[in-house]
Amino acid sequence: MTQAGAPWPVPVILVVPKDEARLAAAEHLGQPVTVSVKGHYERNVPGRNVIGRLDRGKARTIVVSTPVSSWFTSTCERGPGIVAFLATARVASQSLTDVNFVFVSTSGHEVGHGGMEYFIRDKAPKPNGVTA
């Protein structure tokens, strides 16, 4: 999906483990299940990227990224990536002194990677200076 695209036409719900057996039983018996969703789809909502730069004036730059947003509270989903992101920043600040670093944590990956799209368009280093 892109920022301009239509929402996915297939409904998706997340089910907590305590309700899984109830849904499985209804499916097994062919019973209908009613789900009430209180929400709506919006476009062009504000998001936040966090961008940190370690500019050493070098010709090459390494970009380190991780998503920061999710559909709901996301400690388990985002926590490991954010921990690795911060650990990499800590190590980079003390070593790897022959390159610059840009650390970017983006929002909106769930809807067309909007935060990364913005970063690449307006905030990222030029491709010829990025280390592959």
N, CA, C and O atoms as CSV, one atom per row, in Angstrom:
chain,resi,resn,atom,element,x,y,z
A,1,MET,N,N,0.840,-1.172,0.000
A,1,MET,CA,C,0.000,0.000,0.000
A,1,MET,C,C,0.889,1.240,0.000
A,1,MET,O,O,1.932,1.260,0.653
A,2,THR,N,N,0.487,2.247,-0.713
A,2,THR,CA,C,1.205,3.513,-0.690
A,2,THR,C,C,0.356,4.533,0.039
A,2,THR,O,O,-0.797,4.264,0.376
A,3,GLN,N,N,0.920,5.695,0.280
A,3,GLN,CA,C,0.164,6.763,0.933
A,3,GLN,C,C,-1.061,7.153,0.117
A,3,GLN,O,O,-2.086,7.531,0.685
A,4,ALA,N,N,-0.969,7.067,-1.204
A,4,ALA,CA,C,-2.078,7.459,-2.068
A,4,ALA,C,C,-3.055,6.318,-2.323
A,4,ALA,O,O,-4.151,6.553,-2.833
A,5,GLY,N,N,-2.686,5.098,-1.984
A,5,GLY,CA,C,-3.509,3.933,-2.291
A,5,GLY,C,C,-4.745,3.816,-1.421
A,5,GLY,O,O,-4.870,4.470,-0.386
A,6,ALA,N,N,-5.642,2.977,-1.863
A,6,ALA,CA,C,-6.863,2.697,-1.107
A,6,ALA,C,C,-6.541,1.729,0.031
A,6,ALA,O,O,-5.596,0.945,-0.066
A,7,PRO,N,N,-7.325,1.784,1.110
A,7,PRO,CA,C,-7.127,0.811,2.185
A,7,PRO,C,C,-7.307,-0.609,1.638
A,7,PRO,O,O,-8.036,-0.834,0.672
A,8,TRP,N,N,-6.628,-1.551,2.279
A,8,TRP,CA,C,-6.746,-2.944,1.864
A,8,TRP,C,C,-8.203,-3.372,1.986
A,8,TRP,O,O,-8.804,-3.142,3.034
A,9,PRO,N,N,-8.800,-3.986,0.962
A,9,PRO,CA,C,-10.228,-4.288,0.986
A,9,PRO,C,C,-10.611,-5.464,1.882
A,9,PRO,O,O,-11.798,-5.681,2.126
A,10,VAL,N,N,-9.651,-6.214,2.370
A,10,VAL,CA,C,-9.948,-7.372,3.209
A,10,VAL,C,C,-9.826,-6.960,4.674
A,10,VAL,O,O,-8.770,-6.486,5.092
A,11,PRO,N,N,-10.874,-7.131,5.450
A,11,PRO,CA,C,-10.767,-6.746,6.867
A,11,PRO,C,C,-9.796,-7.659,7.623
A,11,PRO,O,O,-9.755,-8.868,7.390
A,12,VAL,N,N,-9.038,-7.077,8.507
A,12,VAL,CA,C,-8.076,-7.816,9.323
A,12,VAL,C,C,-8.308,-7.420,10.770
A,12,VAL,O,O,-8.428,-6.236,11.086
A,13,ILE,N,N,-8.371,-8.413,11.648
A,13,ILE,CA,C,-8.491,-8.106,13.073
A,13,ILE,C,C,-7.400,-8.854,13.828
A,13,ILE,O,O,-6.965,-9.933,13.426
A,14,LEU,N,N,-6.980,-8.265,14.908
A,14,LEU,CA,C,-6.047,-8.924,15.816
A,14,LEU,C,C,-6.858,-9.458,16.976
A,14,LEU,O,O,-7.719,-8.762,17.515
A,15,VAL,N,N,-6.585,-10.690,17.361
A,15,VAL,CA,C,-7.352,-11.341,18.413
A,15,VAL,C,C,-6.410,-11.677,19.558
A,15,VAL,O,O,-5.347,-12.264,19.353
A,16,VAL,N,N,-6.810,-11.299,20.764
A,16,VAL,CA,C,-5.998,-11.636,21.927
A,16,VAL,C,C,-6.126,-13.138,22.194
A,16,VAL,O,O,-7.163,-13.735,21.905
A,17,PRO,N,N,-5.084,-13.740,22.738
A,17,PRO,CA,C,-5.101,-15.195,22.954
A,17,PRO,C,C,-6.319,-15.694,23.738
A,17,PRO,O,O,-6.802,-16.797,23.484
A,18,LYS,N,N,-6.813,-14.909,24.674
A,18,LYS,CA,C,-7.949,-15.385,25.473
A,18,LYS,C,C,-9.216,-15.575,24.639
A,18,LYS,O,O,-10.114,-16.305,25.060
A,19,ASP,N,N,-9.315,-14.943,23.473
A,19,ASP,CA,C,-10.495,-15.079,22.611
A,19,ASP,C,C,-10.295,-16.075,21.469
A,19,ASP,O,O,-11.233,-16.354,20.723
A,20,GLU,N,N,-9.098,-16.606,21.327
A,20,GLU,CA,C,-8.801,-17.492,20.209
A,20,GLU,C,C,-9.668,-18.757,20.233
A,20,GLU,O,O,-10.196,-19.167,19.199
A,21,ALA,N,N,-9.810,-19.360,21.380
A,21,ALA,CA,C,-10.598,-20.605,21.474
A,21,ALA,C,C,-12.064,-20.354,21.102
A,21,ALA,O,O,-12.687,-21.182,20.438
A,22,ARG,N,N,-12.598,-19.238,21.521
A,22,ARG,CA,C,-13.991,-18.907,21.207
A,22,ARG,C,C,-14.184,-18.760,19.698
A,22,ARG,O,O,-15.169,-19.246,19.143
A,23,LEU,N,N,-13.242,-18.089,19.038
A,23,LEU,CA,C,-13.350,-17.926,17.586
A,23,LEU,C,C,-13.140,-19.249,16.855
A,23,LEU,O,O,-13.820,-19.527,15.866
A,24,ALA,N,N,-12.214,-20.057,17.329
A,24,ALA,CA,C,-11.967,-21.358,16.710
A,24,ALA,C,C,-13.210,-22.249,16.833
A,24,ALA,O,O,-13.562,-22.958,15.890
A,25,ALA,N,N,-13.865,-22.212,17.986
A,25,ALA,CA,C,-15.080,-23.011,18.183
A,25,ALA,C,C,-16.193,-22.544,17.249
A,25,ALA,O,O,-16.894,-23.369,16.663
A,26,ALA,N,N,-16.362,-21.239,17.106
A,26,ALA,CA,C,-17.388,-20.717,16.199
A,26,ALA,C,C,-17.096,-21.127,14.762
A,26,ALA,O,O,-18.005,-21.485,14.013
A,27,GLU,N,N,-15.822,-21.074,14.381
A,27,GLU,CA,C,-15.452,-21.483,13.026
A,27,GLU,C,C,-15.755,-22.973,12.816
A,27,GLU,O,O,-16.312,-23.360,11.789
A,28,HIS,N,N,-15.387,-23.792,13.786
A,28,HIS,CA,C,-15.602,-25.237,13.697
A,28,HIS,C,C,-17.084,-25.575,13.553
A,28,HIS,O,O,-17.447,-26.486,12.809
A,29,LEU,N,N,-17.940,-24.837,14.267
A,29,LEU,CA,C,-19.380,-25.090,14.229
A,29,LEU,C,C,-20.080,-24.346,13.092
A,29,LEU,O,O,-21.279,-24.517,12.872
A,30,GLY,N,N,-19.316,-23.516,12.371
A,30,GLY,CA,C,-19.923,-22.751,11.280
A,30,GLY,C,C,-20.806,-21.624,11.771
A,30,GLY,O,O,-21.687,-21.163,11.044
A,31,GLN,N,N,-20.585,-21.175,12.989
A,31,GLN,CA,C,-21.394,-20.098,13.556
A,31,GLN,C,C,-20.817,-18.740,13.142
A,31,GLN,O,O,-19.601,-18.572,13.039
A,32,PRO,N,N,-21.702,-17.788,12.909
A,32,PRO,CA,C,-21.210,-16.451,12.557
A,32,PRO,C,C,-20.595,-15.758,13.776
A,32,PRO,O,O,-20.928,-16.069,14.920
A,33,VAL,N,N,-19.720,-14.844,13.513
A,33,VAL,CA,C,-19.090,-14.035,14.556
A,33,VAL,C,C,-19.290,-12.580,14.176
A,33,VAL,O,O,-19.075,-12.198,13.026
A,34,THR,N,N,-19.698,-11.776,15.130
A,34,THR,CA,C,-19.877,-10.347,14.888
A,34,THR,C,C,-18.730,-9.595,15.546
A,34,THR,O,O,-18.396,-9.826,16.708
A,35,VAL,N,N,-18.144,-8.703,14.786
A,35,VAL,CA,C,-17.046,-7.886,15.289
A,35,VAL,C,C,-17.439,-6.428,15.129
A,35,VAL,O,O,-17.895,-6.018,14.062
A,36,SER,N,N,-17.266,-5.655,16.171
A,36,SER,CA,C,-17.559,-4.229,16.125
A,36,SER,C,C,-16.237,-3.471,16.137
A,36,SER,O,O,-15.431,-3.623,17.055
A,37,VAL,N,N,-16.025,-2.661,15.119
A,37,VAL,CA,C,-14.791,-1.888,15.014
A,37,VAL,C,C,-15.132,-0.417,15.151
A,37,VAL,O,O,-15.966,0.120,14.422
A,38,LYS,N,N,-14.473,0.215,16.092
A,38,LYS,CA,C,-14.682,1.648,16.287
A,38,LYS,C,C,-13.419,2.360,15.838
A,38,LYS,O,O,-12.491,2.556,16.623
A,39,GLY,N,N,-13.391,2.736,14.596
A,39,GLY,CA,C,-12.228,3.405,14.032
A,39,GLY,C,C,-12.534,3.853,12.629
A,39,GLY,O,O,-13.614,3.591,12.100
A,40,HIS,N,N,-11.592,4.523,12.037
A,40,HIS,CA,C,-11.769,4.976,10.666
A,40,HIS,C,C,-10.399,5.186,10.021
A,40,HIS,O,O,-9.390,5.343,10.708
A,41,TYR,N,N,-10.388,5.186,8.722
A,41,TYR,CA,C,-9.157,5.346,7.958
A,41,TYR,C,C,-8.983,6.827,7.639
A,41,TYR,O,O,-9.915,7.482,7.173
A,42,GLU,N,N,-7.799,7.343,7.888
A,42,GLU,CA,C,-7.522,8.750,7.584
A,42,GLU,C,C,-6.292,8.848,6.701
A,42,GLU,O,O,-5.423,7.976,6.722
A,43,ARG,N,N,-6.232,9.898,5.943
A,43,ARG,CA,C,-5.061,10.204,5.121
A,43,ARG,C,C,-4.386,11.462,5.663
A,43,ARG,O,O,-5.004,12.293,6.328
A,44,ASN,N,N,-3.104,11.568,5.355
A,44,ASN,CA,C,-2.330,12.765,5.682
A,44,ASN,C,C,-2.386,13.144,7.162
A,44,ASN,O,O,-2.491,14.319,7.511
A,45,VAL,N,N,-2.315,12.139,8.015
A,45,VAL,CA,C,-2.289,12.407,9.449
A,45,VAL,C,C,-0.860,12.730,9.878
A,45,VAL,O,O,0.091,12.267,9.248
A,46,PRO,N,N,-0.700,13.507,10.926
A,46,PRO,CA,C,0.668,13.830,11.358
A,46,PRO,C,C,1.391,12.594,11.878
A,46,PRO,O,O,0.785,11.719,12.497
A,47,GLY,N,N,2.653,12.538,11.627
A,47,GLY,CA,C,3.502,11.476,12.136
A,47,GLY,C,C,4.801,12.098,12.615
A,47,GLY,O,O,5.048,13.285,12.400
A,48,ARG,N,N,5.617,11.305,13.256
A,48,ARG,CA,C,6.882,11.821,13.755
A,48,ARG,C,C,8.013,10.881,13.379
A,48,ARG,O,O,7.937,9.671,13.594
A,49,ASN,N,N,9.041,11.451,12.824
A,49,ASN,CA,C,10.294,10.742,12.619
A,49,ASN,C,C,11.286,11.285,13.629
A,49,ASN,O,O,11.229,12.458,13.997
A,50,VAL,N,N,12.177,10.446,14.068
A,50,VAL,CA,C,13.288,10.891,14.907
A,50,VAL,C,C,14.555,10.699,14.078
A,50,VAL,O,O,14.849,9.593,13.626
A,51,ILE,N,N,15.294,11.776,13.885
A,51,ILE,CA,C,16.504,11.725,13.066
A,51,ILE,C,C,17.671,12.231,13.902
A,51,ILE,O,O,17.630,13.335,14.445
A,52,GLY,N,N,18.706,11.413,13.998
A,52,GLY,CA,C,19.929,11.806,14.690
A,52,GLY,C,C,21.101,11.690,13.724
A,52,GLY,O,O,21.181,10.740,12.946
A,53,ARG,N,N,21.989,12.638,13.776
A,53,ARG,CA,C,23.133,12.639,12.858
A,53,ARG,C,C,24.431,12.678,13.653
A,53,ARG,O,O,24.567,13.431,14.618
A,54,LEU,N,N,25.360,11.868,13.238
A,54,LEU,CA,C,26.721,11.887,13.760
A,54,LEU,C,C,27.584,12.312,12.575
A,54,LEU,O,O,28.081,11.480,11.816
A,55,ASP,N,N,27.748,13.622,12.436
A,55,ASP,CA,C,28.446,14.186,11.277
A,55,ASP,C,C,29.903,14.428,11.640
A,55,ASP,O,O,30.228,15.304,12.441
A,56,ARG,N,N,30.754,13.643,11.040
A,56,ARG,CA,C,32.193,13.767,11.288
A,56,ARG,C,C,32.899,14.440,10.117
A,56,ARG,O,O,34.128,14.497,10.071
A,57,GLY,N,N,32.114,14.946,9.174
A,57,GLY,CA,C,32.700,15.601,8.012
A,57,GLY,C,C,33.341,14.641,7.030
A,57,GLY,O,O,34.197,15.042,6.242
A,58,LYS,N,N,32.945,13.394,7.065
A,58,LYS,CA,C,33.528,12.378,6.179
A,58,LYS,C,C,32.746,12.301,4.870
A,58,LYS,O,O,31.623,12.799,4.777
A,59,ALA,N,N,33.344,11.680,3.874
A,59,ALA,CA,C,32.724,11.573,2.549
A,59,ALA,C,C,31.610,10.527,2.513
A,59,ALA,O,O,30.676,10.653,1.721
A,60,ARG,N,N,31.693,9.505,3.349
A,60,ARG,CA,C,30.723,8.413,3.332
A,60,ARG,C,C,29.806,8.481,4.552
A,60,ARG,O,O,30.197,8.945,5.624
A,61,THR,N,N,28.581,8.008,4.358
A,61,THR,CA,C,27.588,8.005,5.442
A,61,THR,C,C,26.919,6.652,5.497
A,61,THR,O,O,26.623,6.050,4.465
A,62,ILE,N,N,26.682,6.178,6.702
A,62,ILE,CA,C,25.895,4.967,6.934
A,62,ILE,C,C,24.561,5.412,7.519
A,62,ILE,O,O,24.524,6.186,8.476
A,63,VAL,N,N,23.466,4.921,6.941
A,63,VAL,CA,C,22.125,5.223,7.444
A,63,VAL,C,C,21.614,3.995,8.174
A,63,VAL,O,O,21.628,2.892,7.628
A,64,VAL,N,N,21.162,4.181,9.410
A,64,VAL,CA,C,20.587,3.115,10.221
A,64,VAL,C,C,19.135,3.506,10.481
A,64,VAL,O,O,18.860,4.615,10.940
A,65,SER,N,N,18.211,2.597,10.189
A,65,SER,CA,C,16.801,2.951,10.365
A,65,SER,C,C,16.034,1.848,11.067
A,65,SER,O,O,16.414,0.678,11.037
A,66,THR,N,N,14.947,2.253,11.697
A,66,THR,CA,C,13.997,1.321,12.295
A,66,THR,C,C,12.646,2.022,12.367
A,66,THR,O,O,12.592,3.230,12.600
A,67,PRO,N,N,11.550,1.281,12.170
A,67,PRO,CA,C,10.242,1.904,12.369
A,67,PRO,C,C,9.976,2.111,13.855
A,67,PRO,O,O,10.428,1.325,14.687
A,68,VAL,N,N,9.246,3.160,14.181
A,68,VAL,CA,C,8.932,3.433,15.579
A,68,VAL,C,C,7.437,3.303,15.864
A,68,VAL,O,O,7.038,3.197,17.024
A,69,SER,N,N,6.617,3.311,14.835
A,69,SER,CA,C,5.173,3.273,15.051
A,69,SER,C,C,4.618,1.880,14.784
A,69,SER,O,O,5.286,1.013,14.222
A,70,SER,N,N,3.368,1.701,15.209
A,70,SER,CA,C,2.661,0.447,14.958
A,70,SER,C,C,1.176,0.719,15.122
A,70,SER,O,O,0.764,1.834,15.443
A,71,TRP,N,N,0.389,-0.304,14.898
A,71,TRP,CA,C,-1.058,-0.124,15.014
A,71,TRP,C,C,-1.479,0.145,16.450
A,71,TRP,O,O,-2.388,0.938,16.692
A,72,PHE,N,N,-0.839,-0.493,17.385
A,72,PHE,CA,C,-1.236,-0.381,18.779
A,72,PHE,C,C,0.015,-0.191,19.629
A,72,PHE,O,O,1.083,0.102,19.093
A,73,THR,N,N,-0.099,-0.352,20.928
A,73,THR,CA,C,1.065,-0.333,21.795
A,73,THR,C,C,2.035,-1.383,21.281
A,73,THR,O,O,1.629,-2.510,20.999
A,74,SER,N,N,3.298,-1.039,21.156
A,74,SER,CA,C,4.157,-1.902,20.362
A,74,SER,C,C,5.480,-2.265,21.022
A,74,SER,O,O,6.498,-2.362,20.337
A,75,THR,N,N,5.487,-2.463,22.308
A,75,THR,CA,C,6.731,-2.794,22.978
A,75,THR,C,C,7.358,-4.054,22.398
A,75,THR,O,O,8.551,-4.064,22.095
A,76,CYS,N,N,6.581,-5.110,22.239
A,76,CYS,CA,C,7.133,-6.367,21.713
A,76,CYS,C,C,7.472,-6.246,20.235
A,76,CYS,O,O,8.453,-6.833,19.776
A,77,GLU,N,N,6.684,-5.501,19.491
A,77,GLU,CA,C,6.899,-5.384,18.052
A,77,GLU,C,C,8.073,-4.466,17.729
A,77,GLU,O,O,8.885,-4.798,16.866
A,78,ARG,N,N,8.181,-3.342,18.388
A,78,ARG,CA,C,9.201,-2.343,18.066
A,78,ARG,C,C,10.398,-2.378,19.010
A,78,ARG,O,O,11.486,-1.938,18.639
A,79,GLY,N,N,10.216,-2.889,20.208
A,79,GLY,CA,C,11.273,-2.862,21.217
A,79,GLY,C,C,12.619,-3.391,20.760
A,79,GLY,O,O,13.620,-2.691,20.914
A,80,PRO,N,N,12.691,-4.602,20.201
A,80,PRO,CA,C,13.993,-5.134,19.793
A,80,PRO,C,C,14.693,-4.272,18.746
A,80,PRO,O,O,15.904,-4.069,18.826
A,81,GLY,N,N,13.954,-3.768,17.774
A,81,GLY,CA,C,14.558,-2.911,16.753
A,81,GLY,C,C,15.077,-1.618,17.328
A,81,GLY,O,O,16.147,-1.148,16.941
A,82,ILE,N,N,14.327,-1.032,18.253
A,82,ILE,CA,C,14.754,0.223,18.864
A,82,ILE,C,C,15.969,-0.011,19.751
A,82,ILE,O,O,16.874,0.823,19.779
A,83,VAL,N,N,16.010,-1.122,20.474
A,83,VAL,CA,C,17.178,-1.451,21.301
A,83,VAL,C,C,18.419,-1.621,20.423
A,83,VAL,O,O,19.482,-1.090,20.746
A,84,ALA,N,N,18.291,-2.356,19.320
A,84,ALA,CA,C,19.427,-2.536,18.405
A,84,ALA,C,C,19.839,-1.208,17.776
A,84,ALA,O,O,21.028,-0.946,17.596
A,85,PHE,N,N,18.875,-0.385,17.449
A,85,PHE,CA,C,19.106,0.947,16.891
A,85,PHE,C,C,19.936,1.792,17.863
A,85,PHE,O,O,20.932,2.397,17.468
A,86,LEU,N,N,19.526,1.831,19.124
A,86,LEU,CA,C,20.244,2.619,20.134
A,86,LEU,C,C,21.625,2.036,20.433
A,86,LEU,O,O,22.581,2.786,20.632
A,87,ALA,N,N,21.738,0.715,20.466
A,87,ALA,CA,C,23.043,0.080,20.703
A,87,ALA,C,C,24.005,0.402,19.556
A,87,ALA,O,O,25.186,0.664,19.784
A,88,THR,N,N,23.496,0.381,18.331
A,88,THR,CA,C,24.327,0.733,17.177
A,88,THR,C,C,24.791,2.179,17.283
A,88,THR,O,O,25.946,2.479,16.981
A,89,ALA,N,N,23.916,3.071,17.705
A,89,ALA,CA,C,24.296,4.483,17.877
A,89,ALA,C,C,25.385,4.622,18.934
A,89,ALA,O,O,26.326,5.397,18.768
A,90,ARG,N,N,25.252,3.873,20.009
A,90,ARG,CA,C,26.250,3.927,21.083
A,90,ARG,C,C,27.624,3.466,20.587
A,90,ARG,O,O,28.639,4.111,20.850
A,91,VAL,N,N,27.639,2.345,19.868
A,91,VAL,CA,C,28.897,1.821,19.332
A,91,VAL,C,C,29.463,2.787,18.292
A,91,VAL,O,O,30.664,3.056,18.294
A,92,ALA,N,N,28.619,3.309,17.410
A,92,ALA,CA,C,29.081,4.212,16.356
A,92,ALA,C,C,29.692,5.484,16.930
A,92,ALA,O,O,30.624,6.045,16.353
A,93,SER,N,N,29.171,5.935,18.060
A,93,SER,CA,C,29.704,7.170,18.646
A,93,SER,C,C,31.122,6.990,19.163
A,93,SER,O,O,31.857,7.968,19.300
A,94,GLN,N,N,31.516,5.754,19.451
A,94,GLN,CA,C,32.845,5.475,20.009
A,94,GLN,C,C,33.809,4.847,19.011
A,94,GLN,O,O,35.009,4.772,19.273
A,95,SER,N,N,33.298,4.398,17.877
A,95,SER,CA,C,34.147,3.711,16.906
A,95,SER,C,C,33.672,4.045,15.500
A,95,SER,O,O,32.867,4.957,15.313
A,96,LEU,N,N,34.155,3.329,14.539
A,96,LEU,CA,C,33.763,3.551,13.145
A,96,LEU,C,C,33.871,5.032,12.789
A,96,LEU,O,O,32.950,5.623,12.224
A,97,THR,N,N,35.009,5.610,13.130
A,97,THR,CA,C,35.186,7.058,13.009
A,97,THR,C,C,35.460,7.537,11.593
A,97,THR,O,O,35.600,8.740,11.370
A,98,ASP,N,N,35.541,6.625,10.630
A,98,ASP,CA,C,35.840,7.051,9.263
A,98,ASP,C,C,34.592,7.304,8.428
A,98,ASP,O,O,34.692,7.524,7.221
A,99,VAL,N,N,33.409,7.276,9.059
A,99,VAL,CA,C,32.154,7.538,8.345
A,99,VAL,C,C,31.235,8.405,9.205
A,99,VAL,O,O,31.380,8.470,10.426
A,100,ASN,N,N,30.299,9.062,8.549
A,100,ASN,CA,C,29.199,9.755,9.229
A,100,ASN,C,C,28.080,8.743,9.443
A,100,ASN,O,O,28.037,7.707,8.779
A,101,PHE,N,N,27.188,9.040,10.358
A,101,PHE,CA,C,26.007,8.206,10.573
A,101,PHE,C,C,24.762,9.072,10.578
A,101,PHE,O,O,24.774,10.206,11.057
A,102,VAL,N,N,23.690,8.520,10.037
A,102,VAL,CA,C,22.363,9.103,10.182
A,102,VAL,C,C,21.489,7.997,10.757
A,102,VAL,O,O,21.397,6.907,10.192
A,103,PHE,N,N,20.853,8.284,11.877
A,103,PHE,CA,C,19.927,7.351,12.519
A,103,PHE,C,C,18.528,7.904,12.325
A,103,PHE,O,O,18.249,9.036,12.720
A,104,VAL,N,N,17.646,7.122,11.723
A,104,VAL,CA,C,16.291,7.588,11.475
A,104,VAL,C,C,15.304,6.529,11.951
A,104,VAL,O,O,15.394,5.358,11.584
A,105,SER,N,N,14.369,6.969,12.768
A,105,SER,CA,C,13.295,6.119,13.250
A,105,SER,C,C,12.008,6.708,12.698
A,105,SER,O,O,11.635,7.832,13.033
A,106,THR,N,N,11.336,5.946,11.851
A,106,THR,CA,C,10.217,6.492,11.087
A,106,THR,C,C,8.860,6.001,11.561
A,106,THR,O,O,8.730,4.920,12.135
A,107,SER,N,N,7.865,6.819,11.306
A,107,SER,CA,C,6.480,6.407,11.555
A,107,SER,C,C,5.786,6.208,10.215
A,107,SER,O,O,6.280,6.642,9.174
A,108,GLY,N,N,4.654,5.557,10.255
A,108,GLY,CA,C,3.843,5.396,9.059
A,108,GLY,C,C,4.195,4.224,8.171
A,108,GLY,O,O,3.734,4.162,7.031
A,109,HIS,N,N,5.007,3.282,8.661
A,109,HIS,CA,C,5.341,2.156,7.783
A,109,HIS,C,C,4.114,1.294,7.496
A,109,HIS,O,O,4.080,0.562,6.507
A,110,GLU,N,N,3.118,1.384,8.356
A,110,GLU,CA,C,1.911,0.571,8.189
A,110,GLU,C,C,1.060,1.048,7.021
A,110,GLU,O,O,0.246,0.288,6.498
A,111,VAL,N,N,1.237,2.284,6.610
A,111,VAL,CA,C,0.441,2.855,5.525
A,111,VAL,C,C,1.376,3.465,4.485
A,111,VAL,O,O,1.464,4.685,4.343
A,112,GLY,N,N,2.065,2.596,3.767
A,112,GLY,CA,C,2.879,3.058,2.660
A,112,GLY,C,C,4.213,3.659,3.024
A,112,GLY,O,O,4.802,4.379,2.218
A,113,HIS,N,N,4.705,3.383,4.212
A,113,HIS,CA,C,6.029,3.866,4.621
A,113,HIS,C,C,6.140,5.386,4.513
A,113,HIS,O,O,7.147,5.903,4.029
A,114,GLY,N,N,5.118,6.097,4.960
A,114,GLY,CA,C,5.080,7.556,4.831
A,114,GLY,C,C,6.251,8.266,5.458
A,114,GLY,O,O,6.785,9.203,4.864
A,115,GLY,N,N,6.671,7.854,6.643
A,115,GLY,CA,C,7.797,8.512,7.297
A,115,GLY,C,C,9.093,8.307,6.546
A,115,GLY,O,O,9.895,9.234,6.433
A,116,MET,N,N,9.314,7.104,6.030
A,116,MET,CA,C,10.524,6.839,5.262
A,116,MET,C,C,10.475,7.575,3.931
A,116,MET,O,O,11.493,8.079,3.458
A,117,GLU,N,N,9.298,7.636,3.332
A,117,GLU,CA,C,9.141,8.389,2.082
A,117,GLU,C,C,9.554,9.852,2.294
A,117,GLU,O,O,10.284,10.419,1.480
A,118,TYR,N,N,9.089,10.450,3.377
A,118,TYR,CA,C,9.445,11.830,3.701
A,118,TYR,C,C,10.953,11.956,3.940
A,118,TYR,O,O,11.587,12.879,3.427
A,119,PHE,N,N,11.522,11.041,4.708
A,119,PHE,CA,C,12.960,11.081,4.995
A,119,PHE,C,C,13.772,11.014,3.707
A,119,PHE,O,O,14.673,11.827,3.500
A,120,ILE,N,N,13.463,10.058,2.847
A,120,ILE,CA,C,14.218,9.899,1.600
A,120,ILE,C,C,14.079,11.129,0.718
A,120,ILE,O,O,15.053,11.581,0.116
A,121,ARG,N,N,12.884,11.664,0.642
A,121,ARG,CA,C,12.649,12.819,-0.224
A,121,ARG,C,C,13.325,14.086,0.299
A,121,ARG,O,O,13.907,14.834,-0.487
A,122,ASP,N,N,13.261,14.342,1.609
A,122,ASP,CA,C,13.663,15.647,2.136
A,122,ASP,C,C,14.834,15.650,3.119
A,122,ASP,O,O,15.431,16.706,3.330
A,123,LYS,N,N,15.184,14.533,3.718
A,123,LYS,CA,C,16.156,14.558,4.814
A,123,LYS,C,C,17.344,13.616,4.658
A,123,LYS,O,O,18.328,13.739,5.387
A,124,ALA,N,N,17.266,12.691,3.731
A,124,ALA,CA,C,18.322,11.670,3.601
A,124,ALA,C,C,19.561,12.235,2.917
A,124,ALA,O,O,19.477,13.182,2.136
A,125,PRO,N,N,20.718,11.638,3.224
A,125,PRO,CA,C,21.913,12.027,2.474
A,125,PRO,C,C,21.766,11.605,1.012
A,125,PRO,O,O,20.986,10.706,0.696
A,126,LYS,N,N,22.504,12.245,0.140
A,126,LYS,CA,C,22.454,11.910,-1.285
A,126,LYS,C,C,23.003,10.494,-1.500
A,126,LYS,O,O,23.963,10.103,-0.838
A,127,PRO,N,N,22.405,9.724,-2.417
A,127,PRO,CA,C,22.801,8.323,-2.630
A,127,PRO,C,C,24.295,8.121,-2.905
A,127,PRO,O,O,24.856,7.109,-2.484
A,128,ASN,N,N,24.940,9.041,-3.588
A,128,ASN,CA,C,26.347,8.823,-3.919
A,128,ASN,C,C,27.270,8.933,-2.705
A,128,ASN,O,O,28.448,8.589,-2.802
A,129,GLY,N,N,26.761,9.405,-1.567
A,129,GLY,CA,C,27.569,9.504,-0.364
A,129,GLY,C,C,27.259,8.449,0.672
A,129,GLY,O,O,27.854,8.434,1.750
A,130,VAL,N,N,26.324,7.559,0.348
A,130,VAL,CA,C,25.909,6.529,1.308
A,130,VAL,C,C,26.693,5.254,1.061
A,130,VAL,O,O,26.841,4.822,-0.082
A,131,THR,N,N,27.187,4.661,2.113
A,131,THR,CA,C,27.953,3.427,2.037
A,131,THR,C,C,27.003,2.249,1.883
A,131,THR,O,O,26.043,2.108,2.641
A,132,ALA,N,N,27.280,1.406,0.896
A,132,ALA,CA,C,26.430,0.222,0.668
A,132,ALA,C,C,26.964,-0.960,1.437
A,132,ALA,O,O,26.389,-2.047,1.375
